[in-house]
Amino acid sequence: MHKTGKITRKLLFEFGVGLGLSKKQIEGAFKRFQELKTDAKFLIESSFLSGGLQEAYINILEQRYNVLINEK
């Protein structure tokens, strides 16, 4: 079992393989996740959160996308 820590692209990829998914299926899931980034940002910007909290959430979103999408 993996120690608690940050979720990485590698961990999610290995999880997908463990579920019996093909590399193509896993990469497709990452691609769909990337395509939904704009929608996620729009929802944050359309929320009732204050401007400061919206900015904080968008920064967190960007950091997590960088880990999950840009990490190879």
N, CA, C and O atoms as a MOPAC input file, in Angstrom:
PM7 MOZYME 1SCF
protein

 N      0.84100 1    -1.18200 1     0.00000 1
 C      0.00000 1     0.00000 1     0.00000 1
 C      0.88300 1     1.24200 1     0.00000 1
 O      1.94200 1     1.26600 1     0.62800 1
 N      0.43600 1     2.26600 1    -0.70900 1
 C      1.17300 1     3.51500 1    -0.82700 1
 C      1.01200 1     4.35200 1     0.43600 1
 O     -0.07700 1     4.44900 1     1.00100 1
 N      2.11700 1     4.95300 1     0.86600 1
 C      2.04100 1     5.86100 1     2.00300 1
 C      1.20100 1     7.06700 1     1.61500 1
 O      1.09900 1     7.42500 1     0.44100 1
 N      0.60300 1     7.68600 1     2.62700 1
 C     -0.18600 1     8.87700 1     2.33000 1
 C      0.72700 1     9.95100 1     1.77200 1
 O      1.87200 1    10.09600 1     2.20000 1
 N      0.22200 1    10.67900 1     0.84000 1
 C      1.00300 1    11.72900 1     0.20700 1
 C      0.23400 1    12.30200 1    -0.95100 1
 O     -0.97900 1    12.12400 1    -1.07100 1
 N      0.94800 1    12.98100 1    -1.78800 1
 C      0.30900 1    13.64400 1    -2.91500 1
 C      0.00900 1    12.66000 1    -4.03600 1
 O      0.76500 1    11.72500 1    -4.29600 1
 N     -1.10000 1    12.90000 1    -4.67600 1
 C     -1.46900 1    12.10200 1    -5.84200 1
 C     -0.68500 1    12.63100 1    -7.03100 1
 O     -0.61500 1    13.84100 1    -7.25000 1
 N     -0.10600 1    11.74000 1    -7.78200 1
 C      0.66100 1    12.11700 1    -8.96000 1
 C      0.07900 1    11.43900 1   -10.19000 1
 O     -0.73300 1    10.51900 1   -10.09100 1
 N      0.50800 1    11.91000 1   -11.33800 1
 C      0.08000 1    11.29900 1   -12.59700 1
 C      0.48900 1     9.82700 1   -12.61700 1
 O     -0.27600 1     8.96100 1   -13.04100 1
 N      1.71300 1     9.56100 1   -12.15100 1
 C      2.21600 1     8.18800 1   -12.14400 1
 C      1.32800 1     7.28700 1   -11.28100 1
 O      0.99600 1     6.17000 1   -11.67800 1
 N      0.95100 1     7.77600 1   -10.10900 1
 C      0.08000 1     6.98900 1    -9.22200 1
 C     -1.26800 1     6.70900 1    -9.87700 1
 O     -1.77200 1     5.58800 1    -9.80900 1
 N     -1.85300 1     7.72500 1   -10.51300 1
 C     -3.14100 1     7.52700 1   -11.17600 1
 C     -3.00800 1     6.57500 1   -12.35500 1
 O     -3.90000 1     5.76700 1   -12.61000 1
 N     -1.89000 1     6.67200 1   -13.07600 1
 C     -1.65700 1     5.77200 1   -14.20500 1
 C     -1.56900 1     4.32700 1   -13.71100 1
 O     -2.18500 1     3.42600 1   -14.28000 1
 N     -0.79800 1     4.12200 1   -12.65100 1
 C     -0.65500 1     2.78000 1   -12.08400 1
 C     -1.99500 1     2.25500 1   -11.56000 1
 O     -2.29000 1     1.06600 1   -11.67800 1
 N     -2.79300 1     3.13700 1   -10.98900 1
 C     -4.12100 1     2.75200 1   -10.51500 1
 C     -4.98000 1     2.27600 1   -11.68500 1
 O     -5.66000 1     1.25500 1   -11.59200 1
 N     -4.94100 1     3.02900 1   -12.79000 1
 C     -5.69200 1     2.64800 1   -13.98800 1
 C     -5.25600 1     1.30200 1   -14.52600 1
 O     -6.08900 1     0.48400 1   -14.91600 1
 N     -3.95300 1     1.06800 1   -14.54800 1
 C     -3.42700 1    -0.22400 1   -15.00100 1
 C     -3.92700 1    -1.32800 1   -14.07600 1
 O     -4.31400 1    -2.40400 1   -14.53300 1
 N     -3.91700 1    -1.05600 1   -12.77600 1
 C     -4.40700 1    -2.02800 1   -11.80100 1
 C     -5.88400 1    -2.35900 1   -11.98300 1
 O     -6.33800 1    -3.44800 1   -11.63400 1
 N     -6.61900 1    -1.40600 1   -12.53000 1
 C     -8.04200 1    -1.63500 1   -12.80800 1
 C     -8.26000 1    -2.37800 1   -14.12000 1
 O     -9.38500 1    -2.74300 1   -14.46300 1
 N     -7.16800 1    -2.59700 1   -14.84500 1
 C     -7.27600 1    -3.30700 1   -16.11000 1
 C     -7.50700 1    -2.40100 1   -17.30800 1
 O     -7.87900 1    -2.87700 1   -18.38000 1
 N     -7.29100 1    -1.10100 1   -17.14000 1
 C     -7.45700 1    -0.17400 1   -18.25600 1
 C     -6.21800 1    -0.19200 1   -19.14400 1
 O     -5.10500 1    -0.43100 1   -18.67500 1
 N     -6.42300 1     0.06100 1   -20.41800 1
 C     -5.29100 1     0.13300 1   -21.34200 1
 C     -4.63800 1     1.51000 1   -21.23000 1
 O     -5.22700 1     2.44800 1   -20.69200 1
 N     -3.41500 1     1.61400 1   -21.74500 1
 C     -2.70200 1     2.89500 1   -21.74700 1
 C     -3.53200 1     3.94500 1   -22.48700 1
 O     -3.59900 1     5.09800 1   -22.06000 1
 N     -4.15800 1     3.55300 1   -23.58700 1
 C     -4.96800 1     4.47600 1   -24.38300 1
 C     -6.16300 1     4.99200 1   -23.57100 1
 O     -6.48800 1     6.17700 1   -23.63900 1
 N     -6.80800 1     4.12500 1   -22.81700 1
 C     -7.94600 1     4.53200 1   -21.98800 1
 C     -7.50800 1     5.50700 1   -20.89500 1
 O     -8.18900 1     6.49600 1   -20.62300 1
 N     -6.38200 1     5.22100 1   -20.28500 1
 C     -5.88200 1     6.08200 1   -19.21100 1
 C     -5.50400 1     7.44700 1   -19.76800 1
 O     -5.85300 1     8.47400 1   -19.18500 1
 N     -4.79600 1     7.46500 1   -20.88600 1
 C     -4.40900 1     8.73500 1   -21.50500 1
 C     -5.65000 1     9.51900 1   -21.92600 1
 O     -5.66200 1    10.74700 1   -21.84000 1
 N     -6.69500 1     8.82200 1   -22.37900 1
 C     -7.94700 1     9.48100 1   -22.73700 1
 C     -8.58800 1    10.16200 1   -21.53800 1
 O     -9.15200 1    11.24900 1   -21.66000 1
 N     -8.50000 1     9.51900 1   -20.38500 1
 C     -9.04700 1    10.11200 1   -19.16100 1
 C     -8.27600 1    11.37400 1   -18.79200 1
 O     -8.87400 1    12.37900 1   -18.40800 1
 N     -6.95100 1    11.32700 1   -18.90500 1
 C     -6.14600 1    12.52200 1   -18.64100 1
 C     -6.49800 1    13.63700 1   -19.62400 1
 O     -6.56700 1    14.80500 1   -19.24300 1
 N     -6.71700 1    13.27900 1   -20.87600 1
 C     -7.06100 1    14.27100 1   -21.89900 1
 C     -8.40900 1    14.92500 1   -21.58100 1
 O     -8.54700 1    16.14400 1   -21.68800 1
 N     -9.39800 1    14.12300 1   -21.19400 1
 C    -10.71100 1    14.67500 1   -20.84000 1
 C    -10.60600 1    15.59300 1   -19.62300 1
 O    -11.25600 1    16.63700 1   -19.56100 1
 N     -9.79300 1    15.19500 1   -18.67300 1
 C     -9.58100 1    16.00800 1   -17.48000 1
 C     -9.01400 1    17.37000 1   -17.88000 1
 O     -9.45800 1    18.40300 1   -17.38000 1
 N     -8.03300 1    17.36700 1   -18.78000 1
 C     -7.42500 1    18.61500 1   -19.24800 1
 C     -8.45600 1    19.48300 1   -19.96900 1
 O     -8.47800 1    20.70100 1   -19.79200 1
 N     -9.30100 1    18.86200 1   -20.77600 1
 C    -10.31000 1    19.60800 1   -21.52900 1
 C    -11.34000 1    20.27400 1   -20.61800 1
 O    -11.96300 1    21.25800 1   -21.01600 1
 N    -11.52500 1    19.76400 1   -19.42200 1
 C    -12.50600 1    20.32100 1   -18.48900 1
 C    -11.94000 1    21.43400 1   -17.60600 1
 O    -12.65900 1    22.00100 1   -16.78400 1
 N    -10.66600 1    21.74400 1   -17.77300 1
 C    -10.02600 1    22.76800 1   -16.95000 1
 C    -10.73200 1    24.11800 1   -17.09900 1
 O    -10.97500 1    24.80000 1   -16.10300 1
 N    -11.05900 1    24.50400 1   -18.31800 1
 C    -11.73500 1    25.78200 1   -18.55500 1
 C    -13.08300 1    25.82100 1   -17.84200 1
 O    -13.45300 1    26.84100 1   -17.26000 1
 N    -13.81100 1    24.71400 1   -17.88800 1
 C    -15.10500 1    24.64100 1   -17.19900 1
 C    -14.93400 1    24.79500 1   -15.69000 1
 O    -15.72800 1    25.47300 1   -15.03900 1
 N    -13.90700 1    24.17100 1   -15.14100 1
 C    -13.65900 1    24.26200 1   -13.70100 1
 C    -13.35800 1    25.70800 1   -13.30600 1
 O    -13.87300 1    26.20400 1   -12.30500 1
 N    -12.52300 1    26.37600 1   -14.09600 1
 C    -12.20000 1    27.77800 1   -13.80900 1
 C    -13.44700 1    28.65400 1   -13.91300 1
 O    -13.64500 1    29.55300 1   -13.09600 1
 N    -14.28400 1    28.39700 1   -14.91100 1
 C    -15.51500 1    29.17100 1   -15.07900 1
 C    -16.42200 1    29.01500 1   -13.86200 1
 O    -16.99400 1    29.99400 1   -13.38200 1
 N    -16.55300 1    27.79400 1   -13.36500 1
 C    -17.40400 1    27.56000 1   -12.19400 1
 C    -16.88700 1    28.30900 1   -10.96700 1
 O    -17.66800 1    28.85900 1   -10.19200 1
 N    -15.58200 1    28.32500 1   -10.80200 1
 C    -14.99800 1    29.05800 1    -9.67200 1
 C    -15.27200 1    30.55100 1    -9.83200 1
 O    -15.68800 1    31.22000 1    -8.88600 1
 N    -15.03500 1    31.06600 1   -11.03700 1
 C    -15.22800 1    32.49500 1   -11.28700 1
 C    -16.69700 1    32.90500 1   -11.19600 1
 O    -16.99600 1    34.06900 1   -10.92700 1
 N    -17.61100 1    31.97100 1   -11.41400 1
 C    -19.05300 1    32.25400 1   -11.35600 1
 C    -19.63200 1    32.02800 1    -9.96200 1
 O    -20.81900 1    32.26100 1    -9.73400 1
 N    -18.80700 1    31.58200 1    -9.04700 1
 C    -19.28900 1    31.24400 1    -7.70500 1
 C    -19.51100 1    32.50300 1    -6.86700 1
 O    -19.17700 1    33.61500 1    -7.27800 1
 N    -20.07600 1    32.29900 1    -5.70000 1
 C    -20.31800 1    33.39200 1    -4.76600 1
 C    -19.11500 1    33.64100 1    -3.85300 1
 O    -19.20600 1    34.43100 1    -2.91400 1
 N    -18.00800 1    32.98500 1    -4.11800 1
 C    -16.80600 1    33.20600 1    -3.31800 1
 C    -16.28700 1    34.62000 1    -3.54400 1
 O    -16.49300 1    35.20700 1    -4.60600 1
 N    -15.61900 1    35.15200 1    -2.54500 1
 C    -14.99600 1    36.46900 1    -2.70300 1
 C    -13.88600 1    36.36500 1    -3.74500 1
 O    -13.41000 1    35.27300 1    -4.05600 1
 N    -13.48600 1    37.50200 1    -4.27400 1
 C    -12.42800 1    37.52100 1    -5.28100 1
 C    -11.15100 1    36.85700 1    -4.79700 1
 O    -10.48100 1    36.15100 1    -5.55100 1
 N    -10.81800 1    37.09000 1    -3.53300 1
 C     -9.60700 1    36.49200 1    -2.97600 1
 C     -9.68700 1    34.97700 1    -2.90500 1
 O     -8.71800 1    34.28200 1    -3.21200 1
 N    -10.84200 1    34.46700 1    -2.50000 1
 C    -11.01000 1    33.01400 1    -2.42700 1
 C    -11.06100 1    32.39500 1    -3.81800 1
 O    -10.53600 1    31.30300 1    -4.03600 1
 N    -11.69200 1    33.09200 1    -4.75900 1
 C    -11.70500 1    32.59500 1    -6.13700 1
 C    -10.27700 1    32.46500 1    -6.65800 1
 O     -9.91700 1    31.46300 1    -7.27600 1
 N     -9.48000 1    33.48200 1    -6.40200 1
 C     -8.08100 1    33.45900 1    -6.83900 1
 C     -7.32800 1    32.30900 1    -6.18000 1
 O     -6.53900 1    31.62300 1    -6.83000 1
 N     -7.57100 1    32.10100 1    -4.89000 1
 C     -6.90000 1    31.01500 1    -4.17000 1
 C     -7.28700 1    29.65400 1    -4.75000 1
 O     -6.42800 1    28.79400 1    -4.94400 1
 N     -8.57600 1    29.45900 1    -5.02500 1
 C     -9.02900 1    28.18900 1    -5.59900 1
 C     -8.44900 1    27.97500 1    -6.99300 1
 O     -8.06400 1    26.85800 1    -7.34100 1
 N     -8.38500 1    29.03300 1    -7.78700 1
 C     -7.81600 1    28.91000 1    -9.13500 1
 C     -6.33400 1    28.57400 1    -9.05300 1
 O     -5.83300 1    27.78700 1    -9.85600 1
 N     -5.62800 1    29.16100 1    -8.09300 1
 C     -4.20700 1    28.82700 1    -7.91200 1
 C     -4.03100 1    27.35600 1    -7.54500 1
 O     -3.13800 1    26.68800 1    -8.06600 1
 N     -4.87500 1    26.85500 1    -6.65700 1
 C     -4.81700 1    25.43800 1    -6.28000 1
 C     -5.12700 1    24.55800 1    -7.48600 1
 O     -4.45300 1    23.55700 1    -7.72600 1
 N     -6.15200 1    24.94200 1    -8.24200 1
 C     -6.52000 1    24.20700 1    -9.45300 1
 C     -5.33500 1    24.13400 1   -10.41400 1
 O     -5.03300 1    23.06700 1   -10.94800 1
 N     -4.66500 1    25.26000 1   -10.63600 1
 C     -3.50900 1    25.30500 1   -11.54100 1
 C     -2.38100 1    24.39500 1   -11.04200 1
 O     -1.77600 1    23.66100 1   -11.82300 1
 N     -2.10700 1    24.45100 1    -9.74800 1
 C     -1.05100 1    23.61100 1    -9.17800 1
 C     -1.35300 1    22.13400 1    -9.38000 1
 O     -0.47100 1    21.35900 1    -9.74900 1
 N     -2.57900 1    21.75400 1    -9.14300 1
 C     -2.94700 1    20.33300 1    -9.26200 1
 C     -2.97600 1    19.88200 1   -10.71200 1
 O     -2.59900 1    18.75100 1   -11.01900 1
 N     -3.42000 1    20.75600 1   -11.60500 1
 C     -3.37000 1    20.41700 1   -13.02700 1
 C     -1.92800 1    20.24600 1   -13.47600 1
 O     -1.62000 1    19.34300 1   -14.25400 1
 N     -1.03600 1    21.11400 1   -12.98500 1
 C      0.37500 1    20.98900 1   -13.35500 1
 C      0.94000 1    19.64400 1   -12.93400 1
 O      1.71800 1    19.03900 1   -13.67200 1
 N      0.55800 1    19.17500 1   -11.76400 1
 C      1.04200 1    17.87700 1   -11.29100 1
 C      0.44500 1    16.73800 1   -12.11100 1
 O      1.16400 1    15.83100 1   -12.53000 1
 N     -0.85400 1    16.77900 1   -12.34100 1
 C     -1.53300 1    15.65000 1   -12.98000 1
 C     -1.41000 1    15.62600 1   -14.49700 1
 O     -1.39900 1    14.55000 1   -15.09400 1
 N     -1.31800 1    16.76800 1   -15.12100 1
 C     -1.30600 1    16.81200 1   -16.57300 1
 C      0.09800 1    16.99000 1   -17.12800 1
 O      0.47800 1    16.30700 1   -18.08000 1
 N      0.86000 1    17.88300 1   -16.55500 1
 C      2.16900 1    18.19800 1   -17.12100 1
 C      3.26900 1    17.25000 1   -16.67700 1
 O      4.31000 1    17.16800 1   -17.32800 1
 N      3.05600 1    16.53700 1   -15.58400 1
 C      4.05300 1    15.57900 1   -15.10000 1
 C      4.05700 1    14.36500 1   -16.01900 1
 O      3.00000 1    13.81900 1   -16.33500 1
 N      5.21400 1    13.95500 1   -16.43700 1
 C      5.31000 1    12.77400 1   -17.31400 1
 C      6.18100 1    11.72500 1   -16.67100 1
 O      6.38700 1    10.65700 1   -17.24700 1

